[in-house]
Every structure is written in structure tokens, then in C-alpha cells.
Amino acid sequence: MALTEISTRATIAKHPRAPRRSILTMLAVWRSRRALAQLDPRALDDIGVTASRAAAEAAKPIWDVPTNWRT
């Protein structure tokens, strides 16, 4: 019986963190894309990104991220 209680507690403890982590990830994505959209052509050239590619990335919704970011 004690083993079941420990397993339940561990499962419950993981749930509150998952939404928080997702929100923090989406906020970071939003900030990064907003900063990317504000870069001038010279700065874009420094990081090796074209203006059209930067605009396309900045226009993506915050939930459109690579799968490995969704942890």
C-alpha cells in the first residue's frame, strides 16, 4: 500500500510543473521571435539569417516550436 502512495505522489508532483514549463517556453519563444523581428539587416547578416527567413520565423505562432523544446 505504501508503494502505491509513493507512486501517486510522484505522479501528482510532476503535473503542476508541466504547464509552468510550457508557459515559460512559450514566453521565451515569443521574446526570441520578437527580438529577431527587430534586428537590422547588418545584425541579421552577422548571424547568417536572411531578412525573409527572419520575418518568416518571427511570424510563427508561439506554439510552433521544435518537438525537442516541448519538454
C-alpha positions in Angstrom: 0.0 0.0 0.0 2.8 2.4 0.8 4.3 1.9 -2.7 1.1 2.9 -4.3 1.0 6.1 -2.3 4.6 7.0 -3.2 3.9 6.4 -6.9 0.7 8.6 -6.7 2.6 11.4 -5.0 5.4 11.3 -7.6 2.8 11.5 -10.4 1.0 14.4 -8.8 4.2 16.3 -8.2 5.0 16.3 -11.9 1.7 17.7 -13.1 2.0 21.3 -11.7 5.4 21.8 -13.3 4.5 20.8 -16.8 2.1 23.7 -17.5 4.5 26.1 -15.9 7.4 24.9 -18.1 5.2 25.1 -21.2 4.3 28.7 -20.4 7.9 29.7 -19.8 9.0 28.0 -23.0 6.3 29.9 -25.0 7.3 33.2 -23.3 10.9 32.6 -24.3 9.9 31.8 -27.9 7.8 34.9 -28.1 10.7 37.1 -26.8 13.2 35.5 -29.1 11.0 35.9 -32.2 10.2 39.5 -31.2 13.9 40.3 -30.9 14.6 38.6 -34.2 12.0 40.7 -35.9 13.6 43.9 -34.6 17.1 43.1 -35.9 18.5 45.3 -38.7 20.0 43.8 -41.9 23.5 44.1 -40.6 22.7 42.2 -37.5 20.9 39.5 -39.5 23.9 39.2 -41.7 26.1 38.7 -38.6 24.0 35.7 -37.5 23.7 34.4 -41.1 19.9 34.8 -41.5 18.2 36.5 -44.4 15.6 39.1 -43.8 12.9 37.0 -45.4 13.8 33.9 -43.2 13.8 36.1 -40.1 10.4 37.5 -41.0 9.0 34.0 -41.6 10.3 32.8 -38.2 9.1 35.9 -36.4 5.6 35.4 -37.8 5.2 31.9 -36.5 2.8 31.4 -33.5 4.4 30.8 -30.1 3.3 27.1 -30.0 5.1 26.3 -33.3 8.4 25.1 -31.9 10.6 22.1 -32.5 9.5 18.9 -30.7 12.6 18.8 -28.5 11.7 22.2 -27.0 8.4 20.8 -25.7 9.7 19.1 -22.5 
